[in-house]
Amino acid sequence: MSLPTNIKDDFPILRQRFNDTGLVYLDSGNTSQKPQAVIDAMANYYETTNANVHRGSYELAVRATAALEGARAKVARFINAPATAEVVFTKNATESMNLLARSWGGANLQRGDAVVISEMEHHANIVPWHMLVEEKGIELRWIPVDADGHLDLTDLDALLDGAKLLSVTAMSNVLGTLNDIPRLAEAAHAAGALMAVDASQYVPHLATDVQAMGADFVIFTGHKMLGPMGIGVLWARAEILEAMPPFLGGGEMILNVTKEGFTTAEVPWKFEAGTPMVAEAVGLGAAIDYLTELGMDNVRQHEVELTAYAMRTLTEAHGDKITIHGPSEPAERGGVLSFVYEGDSGEVHPHDIAQVLDQAGVCVRAGHHCAKPLMQVLGANATSRVSLYIYNDESDIDQLSAALGSADDMFSL
């Protein structure tokens, strides 16, 4: 099977035109666009169901609670979690990572303990650990990236020796590299460490099975997988969540409060202080329904084929002027192409590239992509980044390539 040929029709934002040309959205690694089904689900919630959850016995409150918990169950099934209660809602993946660092890390890491991450991590999987380096005196160790954009695991055993946690991205948001998470998890566990996975770029694009990953924590966000902004997920094994202290305090996360102290609610609610993002959860649930109907194997096949077409088209059209970072084999990467472009007068700044492409209706991201340590490894201050998704096709790549040729003409004057 393959994706429907008219899939763009499901995304109202893509009907817009800019400067007499159709919109080509190639920044889904930053945030994805939303199908009408997600927009409608959220609007319907506000029109028919809006109430606070877990706090009322009237009909609207009951329906709102069912909507939130129904969305949680959809997430659990989508990632093959052993139990729905292992799914914790946050406002984004960054908050999920901070929950991990502050709650689990705060309770389990002491001065001198080591956390292992990689050079290809997003800042969300770097800065919280740096904060614990400063506050608790932990040690941060780095898995290097090789010249082909893969993790160099030569010294993995030494890096994991005595470590308490290995925290690695499943798919690089810059290189597109797909990491062998089951292998890494096995190595971490053999060394006595836990395994955390930043799956923000992975879950939207590949079938996800947290049990097969062998991980202890898996983190991702809704807005990169057709859902709304404002909702993220932390999945963790139940026994780990039970042992972790709460992250935020206040309403919703308590079982009882007295003048002398408090007791927390059960997992997952002890990590969900305050009024939750119910409409956003409904939207995420609708996005999961949409992706499930498409079939994640079909999503992956489409992106491998389109990534191969993009790499071939850009290389053939622009030759040695363009350098695409990351693995050369499309099957080893996601649909993320970060590149530098050399004009006749030298390298064209990625922000200039992005502005010229924007005039042609082509949306790409330019910058360090919240991965400055990786930029240092690549020897670049910034790159231009194309990130593909289900609503992109070969015509989008052709329009990108043509617009890139126009940029070359402009900066060669």
Backbone torsions as a table, in degrees:
resi	resn	phi	psi	omega
1	MET	NA	165.2	177.4
2	SER	-143.1	173.1	179.7
3	LEU	-73.2	151.8	178.0
4	PRO	-59.6	141.5	-178.9
5	THR	-71.0	-22.6	-178.6
6	ASN	-100.7	26.3	-173.2
7	ILE	-63.1	-28.3	179.1
8	LYS	-60.8	-26.5	-179.0
9	ASP	-64.0	-20.1	-179.4
10	ASP	-79.4	-6.9	-173.8
11	PHE	-117.6	97.2	-173.0
12	PRO	-58.9	-31.0	-177.4
13	ILE	-64.9	-26.0	-177.0
14	LEU	-77.2	-4.0	177.4
15	ARG	-81.0	-9.7	-179.0
16	GLN	-68.9	157.4	175.2
17	ARG	-126.2	142.1	179.8
18	PHE	-128.0	125.7	178.3
19	ASN	51.6	46.5	176.6
20	ASP	63.8	25.2	175.8
21	THR	-138.3	157.0	179.1
22	GLY	-70.8	155.8	179.7
23	LEU	-78.4	127.5	174.6
24	VAL	-114.4	106.0	-175.9
25	TYR	-96.9	111.5	-177.1
26	LEU	-124.6	42.7	-178.8
27	ASP	-133.7	37.3	-177.3
28	SER	-72.4	-19.4	173.6
29	GLY	-66.9	-20.7	176.5
30	ASN	-85.5	-57.1	169.9
31	THR	-157.9	144.7	-179.8
32	SER	-88.5	159.5	171.7
33	GLN	-81.3	166.4	-171.4
34	LYS	-115.0	131.1	175.8
35	PRO	-72.5	160.7	-179.4
36	GLN	-57.6	-32.3	-178.7
37	ALA	-61.6	-36.7	178.7
38	VAL	-72.3	-44.2	178.6
39	ILE	-59.7	-44.4	-179.1
40	ASP	-65.7	-40.1	-178.3
41	ALA	-62.8	-41.0	-179.9
42	MET	-70.9	-40.6	177.8
43	ALA	-63.7	-40.7	-179.8
44	ASN	-64.7	-37.1	177.6
45	TYR	-60.0	-47.9	-178.9
46	TYR	-68.2	-31.1	-178.2
47	GLU	-78.2	-27.6	-169.9
48	THR	-125.0	-17.3	-165.6
49	THR	-131.9	-16.2	-166.9
50	ASN	-51.0	118.8	173.9
51	ALA	-165.4	165.5	176.8
52	ASN	-79.6	155.9	-170.7
53	VAL	-103.8	157.9	174.3
54	HIS	62.0	12.1	-171.6
55	ARG	-129.7	-4.9	-175.3
56	GLY	-139.5	154.3	178.9
57	SER	-105.5	-0.8	178.8
58	TYR	-79.0	164.9	-168.5
59	GLU	-58.7	-45.7	-178.6
60	LEU	-61.0	-41.8	-179.6
61	ALA	-65.4	-38.8	177.9
62	VAL	-63.5	-43.5	-179.4
63	ARG	-68.3	-37.9	178.7
64	ALA	-64.9	-42.5	177.8
65	THR	-62.1	-41.7	178.6
66	ALA	-64.0	-35.6	179.0
67	ALA	-65.9	-44.3	179.4
68	LEU	-64.3	-49.0	-176.6
69	GLU	-72.9	-27.6	173.8
70	GLY	-65.9	-38.3	176.7
71	ALA	-65.9	-39.0	177.8
72	ARG	-60.8	-41.5	179.2
73	ALA	-65.2	-37.0	177.7
74	LYS	-64.6	-41.4	177.3
75	VAL	-61.0	-45.7	-178.6
76	ALA	-59.1	-43.7	179.3
77	ARG	-67.2	-38.0	-175.7
78	PHE	-64.6	-33.3	-178.9
79	ILE	-105.5	6.6	-179.9
80	ASN	56.9	46.4	174.1
81	ALA	-72.0	141.7	178.9
82	PRO	-61.9	-29.7	-177.5
83	ALA	-146.0	142.2	179.0
84	THR	-61.6	-34.5	-177.6
85	ALA	-67.0	-10.0	178.1
86	GLU	-82.7	-4.2	-179.3
87	VAL	-96.2	114.4	178.6
88	VAL	-106.0	129.4	176.3
89	PHE	-88.6	135.2	173.5
90	THR	-129.1	-174.8	-179.6
91	LYS	-90.1	-13.6	175.8
92	ASN	-174.5	174.9	-179.2
93	ALA	-65.5	-33.5	178.7
94	THR	-62.2	-42.7	176.6
95	GLU	-65.3	-37.9	177.0
96	SER	-59.7	-43.1	-179.9
97	MET	-66.9	-37.6	177.3
98	ASN	-69.4	-34.2	174.8
99	LEU	-60.7	-45.9	177.6
100	LEU	-58.8	-49.5	-176.0
101	ALA	-67.0	-43.3	-174.4
102	ARG	-77.8	-42.0	-177.1
103	SER	-82.7	-64.1	179.5
104	TRP	-66.1	-47.7	-178.5
105	GLY	-63.8	-41.6	179.9
106	GLY	-62.8	-32.7	-177.4
107	ALA	-88.5	-23.0	-169.6
108	ASN	-118.3	-13.2	-177.6
109	LEU	-104.1	133.6	177.9
110	GLN	-122.5	170.0	178.3
111	ARG	-51.5	129.8	179.0
112	GLY	92.2	-16.6	176.2
113	ASP	-66.9	149.4	-175.5
114	ALA	-111.5	139.4	169.0
115	VAL	-117.5	133.1	-178.5
116	VAL	-108.2	126.7	174.3
117	ILE	-129.4	-172.3	-179.1
118	SER	-124.4	166.2	179.8
119	GLU	-71.6	-11.2	-178.3
120	MET	-98.8	13.7	-175.4
121	GLU	-76.5	149.0	167.9
122	HIS	-68.4	152.3	-179.7
123	HIS	-55.2	-27.5	179.3
124	ALA	-63.7	-24.2	177.7
125	ASN	-105.0	20.0	176.6
126	ILE	-125.0	-55.4	-171.7
127	VAL	-61.1	-42.7	178.5
128	PRO	-59.1	-32.3	178.5
129	TRP	-76.7	-36.4	173.0
130	HIS	-58.5	-39.1	179.5
131	MET	-62.4	-37.8	178.0
132	LEU	-74.7	-27.0	172.0
133	VAL	-60.3	-46.1	-178.6
134	GLU	-69.8	-39.8	-171.5
135	GLU	-86.8	-35.9	-173.3
136	LYS	-117.4	-10.0	179.6
137	GLY	77.7	27.1	176.3
138	ILE	-73.5	166.9	178.2
139	GLU	-106.0	135.1	177.8
140	LEU	-110.4	122.0	179.9
141	ARG	-112.3	149.7	-170.8
142	TRP	-122.7	127.9	169.9
143	ILE	-83.2	125.5	-177.7
144	PRO	-75.3	163.4	175.2
145	VAL	-108.4	133.1	-178.4
146	ASP	-86.1	-178.7	-173.9
147	ALA	-67.1	-20.7	179.9
148	ASP	-92.8	2.0	178.3
149	GLY	87.7	11.6	175.9
150	HIS	-100.1	161.9	173.1
151	LEU	-71.2	134.7	175.1
152	ASP	-89.4	103.9	-174.2
153	LEU	-96.3	16.1	-177.6
154	THR	-54.7	-43.4	-176.2
155	ASP	-106.5	25.8	-175.5
156	LEU	-59.6	-43.8	-178.4
157	ASP	-60.4	-40.4	179.6
158	ALA	-67.9	-39.4	179.2
159	LEU	-64.6	-34.4	-177.6
160	LEU	-85.2	-10.4	-177.2
161	ASP	-60.7	112.9	179.8
162	GLY	80.8	1.1	-178.3
163	ALA	-74.4	154.2	178.2
164	LYS	-100.7	-23.2	-176.1
165	LEU	-152.3	139.3	167.1
166	LEU	-113.0	124.2	-176.8
167	SER	-129.7	111.7	-169.7
168	VAL	-138.9	148.4	175.1
169	THR	-73.2	144.1	174.9
170	ALA	-79.3	-27.6	178.5
171	MET	-149.7	126.2	-178.1
172	SER	-68.0	134.3	177.8
173	ASN	-79.7	-3.9	178.0
174	VAL	-110.9	-48.5	-174.8
175	LEU	-92.7	-18.8	-174.6
176	GLY	77.4	-1.3	-175.5
177	THR	-58.5	131.8	173.9
178	LEU	-96.4	118.4	-178.4
179	ASN	-90.1	150.6	-179.1
180	ASP	-82.0	84.3	-174.2
181	ILE	-65.6	-43.4	178.2
182	PRO	-58.0	-39.6	177.9
183	ARG	-64.4	-44.0	-179.9
184	LEU	-65.4	-40.1	179.3
185	ALA	-64.6	-40.5	178.4
186	GLU	-62.2	-42.5	179.1
187	ALA	-65.3	-41.5	179.3
188	ALA	-61.5	-47.1	-177.6
189	HIS	-66.1	-36.2	177.9
190	ALA	-62.8	-29.1	179.8
191	ALA	-90.0	0.9	179.9
192	GLY	85.3	14.6	-179.3
193	ALA	-104.2	158.9	170.9
194	LEU	-89.1	163.0	-176.5
195	MET	-122.3	123.6	175.1
196	ALA	-115.6	143.2	-176.7
197	VAL	-127.4	124.4	168.7
198	ASP	-85.9	103.3	-175.4
199	ALA	-107.3	24.1	-176.5
200	SER	-60.8	-36.4	179.5
201	GLN	-90.7	-10.7	-174.3
202	TYR	-92.4	-51.0	-173.7
203	VAL	-56.9	-38.1	179.9
204	PRO	-67.6	-15.7	-167.0
205	HIS	-120.6	-19.5	-178.0
206	LEU	-134.5	149.9	173.9
207	ALA	-57.9	130.8	-172.9
208	THR	-116.8	128.8	178.3
209	ASP	-132.4	100.8	-175.3
210	VAL	-64.9	-27.1	178.1
211	GLN	-71.5	-41.7	178.2
212	ALA	-68.0	-31.5	176.5
213	MET	-60.7	-32.8	-176.6
214	GLY	78.5	12.6	-176.3
215	ALA	-82.4	163.8	175.2
216	ASP	-101.0	-28.5	176.6
217	PHE	-135.0	137.4	172.8
218	VAL	-134.2	130.3	-173.2
219	ILE	-123.4	135.9	174.4
220	PHE	-157.5	176.7	-174.4
221	THR	-129.9	155.9	-177.0
222	GLY	-79.3	-32.8	-168.3
223	HIS	-75.6	-11.1	175.8
224	LYS	-92.6	-4.0	-177.4
225	MET	-123.5	40.9	175.6
226	LEU	78.7	-5.3	178.5
227	GLY	-87.5	-179.4	-177.3
228	PRO	-79.2	162.5	166.9
229	MET	-70.1	155.7	174.4
230	GLY	98.4	8.7	175.6
231	ILE	-143.6	132.3	176.4
232	GLY	-132.6	175.9	-175.8
233	VAL	-135.3	137.4	163.3
234	LEU	-118.9	116.7	169.8
235	TRP	-102.6	138.4	173.9
236	ALA	-150.3	157.7	177.5
237	ARG	-61.2	140.9	-170.9
238	ALA	-55.5	-43.1	-176.1
239	GLU	-67.3	-28.1	176.6
240	ILE	-72.6	-45.7	178.5
241	LEU	-60.0	-40.4	-179.9
242	GLU	-59.8	-36.5	-175.9
243	ALA	-84.0	-14.3	-177.1
244	MET	-80.3	140.5	174.7
245	PRO	-73.4	160.9	178.9
246	PRO	-63.9	155.7	-177.4
247	PHE	-93.1	-47.9	178.1
248	LEU	-123.8	151.5	-178.9
249	GLY	-116.5	148.6	177.9
250	GLY	150.2	-145.1	178.8
251	GLY	-71.2	162.5	175.1
252	GLU	75.5	-36.5	-173.8
253	MET	-90.8	8.8	-175.4
254	ILE	-114.1	151.9	168.6
255	LEU	-95.9	-39.1	178.7
256	ASN	-154.5	149.8	176.5
257	VAL	-134.4	131.9	175.2
258	THR	-129.3	177.8	175.6
259	LYS	-64.7	-24.4	-176.6
260	GLU	-89.2	-19.9	-177.5
261	GLY	166.6	-157.7	-178.3
262	PHE	-150.7	160.8	169.3
263	THR	-122.3	145.1	-175.2
264	THR	-84.5	159.0	170.6
265	ALA	-70.7	173.1	177.0
266	GLU	-70.8	163.9	170.2
267	VAL	-67.9	136.4	8.7
268	PRO	-93.9	-2.9	-168.2
269	TRP	-69.8	-19.7	179.4
270	LYS	-68.0	-14.3	177.0
271	PHE	-102.4	6.4	-174.5
272	GLU	-121.4	68.0	-177.9
273	ALA	-69.9	142.8	174.2
274	GLY	81.7	-177.4	179.1
275	THR	-66.8	126.1	-177.0
276	PRO	-80.9	171.6	-179.3
277	MET	-89.7	76.4	-171.5
278	VAL	-68.6	-48.0	-179.4
279	ALA	-61.7	-37.6	178.9
280	GLU	-66.7	-37.8	176.2
281	ALA	-64.0	-40.3	176.5
282	VAL	-61.0	-43.2	178.2
283	GLY	-63.3	-40.7	177.6
284	LEU	-64.0	-40.7	176.9
285	GLY	-60.7	-40.4	178.0
286	ALA	-66.7	-36.9	176.9
287	ALA	-64.1	-40.9	177.2
288	ILE	-63.4	-41.2	175.9
289	ASP	-58.7	-43.1	-178.1
290	TYR	-64.2	-48.5	-179.5
291	LEU	-65.8	-37.6	179.2
292	THR	-63.3	-40.5	178.6
293	GLU	-65.4	-38.0	176.8
294	LEU	-66.3	-37.9	-175.3
295	GLY	92.3	117.8	-175.6
296	MET	-66.5	-26.8	174.9
297	ASP	-66.1	-36.5	176.9
298	ASN	-68.6	-38.8	176.6
299	VAL	-59.3	-47.2	-179.2
300	ARG	-64.2	-44.8	179.7
301	GLN	-60.1	-43.5	179.3
302	HIS	-59.6	-44.0	-175.5
303	GLU	-73.1	-34.8	175.9
304	VAL	-63.2	-45.0	-179.8
305	GLU	-65.7	-41.5	-178.7
306	LEU	-72.1	-35.6	176.2
307	THR	-63.4	-42.9	177.8
308	ALA	-61.3	-42.9	179.0
309	TYR	-63.7	-41.7	-178.9
310	ALA	-65.3	-45.1	-179.3
311	MET	-63.7	-41.1	179.8
312	ARG	-67.9	-45.1	-177.5
313	THR	-64.4	-47.5	-177.7
314	LEU	-66.6	-38.5	-179.7
315	THR	-69.5	-43.1	-179.6
316	GLU	-68.1	-36.3	-175.7
317	ALA	-79.8	-31.5	-171.0
318	HIS	-120.7	-3.3	171.7
319	GLY	52.9	-135.4	-175.8
320	ASP	-78.5	4.6	175.2
321	LYS	-75.2	-23.5	-176.3
322	ILE	-114.8	135.5	175.5
323	THR	-121.5	116.5	179.7
324	ILE	-99.5	120.8	-178.5
325	HIS	-79.8	152.5	174.6
326	GLY	104.8	-179.5	-177.3
327	PRO	-56.9	143.5	-179.2
328	SER	-82.7	-17.6	-178.5
329	GLU	-94.0	117.2	-177.1
330	PRO	-56.9	-31.9	-179.0
331	ALA	-69.3	-14.5	-179.6
332	GLU	-97.5	7.5	-175.3
333	ARG	-143.8	164.2	170.0
334	GLY	-88.7	-176.9	-176.5
335	GLY	-82.8	54.6	179.2
336	VAL	-122.3	122.4	-178.8
337	LEU	-125.5	102.5	174.8
338	SER	-96.7	130.2	-173.7
339	PHE	-141.5	158.1	168.2
340	VAL	-115.5	150.1	-174.3
341	TYR	-127.9	127.5	179.3
342	GLU	-103.2	116.1	172.8
343	GLY	-86.2	-178.2	-179.7
344	ASP	-62.9	-24.8	-178.0
345	SER	-103.6	12.8	180.0
346	GLY	118.4	-173.6	-176.6
347	GLU	-65.1	132.0	176.8
348	VAL	-88.1	128.9	-176.5
349	HIS	-62.4	137.0	-179.0
350	PRO	-55.1	-33.9	179.0
351	HIS	-68.3	-34.0	175.1
352	ASP	-67.1	-41.6	176.2
353	ILE	-57.2	-48.8	-176.5
354	ALA	-62.1	-39.4	-179.4
355	GLN	-67.4	-41.1	178.9
356	VAL	-67.7	-41.9	178.2
357	LEU	-63.2	-35.5	179.0
358	ASP	-60.9	-35.7	178.4
359	GLN	-64.9	-22.2	177.5
360	ALA	-97.7	12.5	177.8
361	GLY	78.0	14.9	-177.4
362	VAL	-106.0	122.0	-176.7
363	CYS	-102.0	114.3	172.9
364	VAL	-130.4	164.9	178.5
365	ARG	-102.0	143.8	175.7
366	ALA	-127.9	135.6	177.9
367	GLY	148.1	-157.5	-179.5
368	HIS	-95.9	-3.3	172.5
369	HIS	58.7	33.3	-179.7
370	CYS	54.4	40.5	-179.4
371	ALA	-146.2	55.9	-175.5
372	LYS	-62.5	-39.5	176.2
373	PRO	-58.5	-37.3	177.3
374	LEU	-68.3	-37.7	176.9
375	MET	-58.5	-38.9	177.6
376	GLN	-63.4	-39.8	177.5
377	VAL	-63.6	-39.7	-178.9
378	LEU	-77.1	-12.3	-177.4
379	GLY	71.7	32.6	-177.7
380	ALA	-132.6	144.3	172.6
381	ASN	-80.4	-27.1	-177.1
382	ALA	-162.9	162.8	172.4
383	THR	-138.3	164.1	166.8
384	SER	-89.6	140.1	-176.1
385	ARG	-129.5	125.7	171.2
386	VAL	-102.7	127.9	176.3
387	SER	-131.2	124.6	-170.0
388	LEU	-97.3	157.6	174.0
389	TYR	-151.3	-169.4	-169.5
390	ILE	-62.8	-27.8	-176.4
391	TYR	-89.1	3.1	176.5
392	ASN	-93.8	151.8	178.9
393	ASP	-145.2	-176.0	-175.6
394	GLU	-63.4	-31.1	178.9
395	SER	-64.8	-32.0	176.3
396	ASP	-65.6	-40.8	178.4
397	ILE	-66.0	-39.5	178.2
398	ASP	-63.2	-41.0	179.2
399	GLN	-67.8	-37.9	175.3
400	LEU	-60.6	-48.0	-176.9
401	SER	-63.7	-41.3	178.7
402	ALA	-64.9	-41.1	179.4
403	ALA	-67.3	-34.4	177.6
404	LEU	-66.7	-35.5	174.6
405	GLY	-64.2	-37.3	177.0
406	SER	-65.0	-37.8	177.2
407	ALA	-63.1	-39.7	179.0
408	ASP	-62.1	-43.7	179.0
409	ASP	-61.7	-41.1	-177.2
410	MET	-65.8	-45.0	-175.6
411	PHE	-84.2	0.2	175.4
412	SER	-94.7	-4.6	-178.6
413	LEU	-69.8	NA	NA
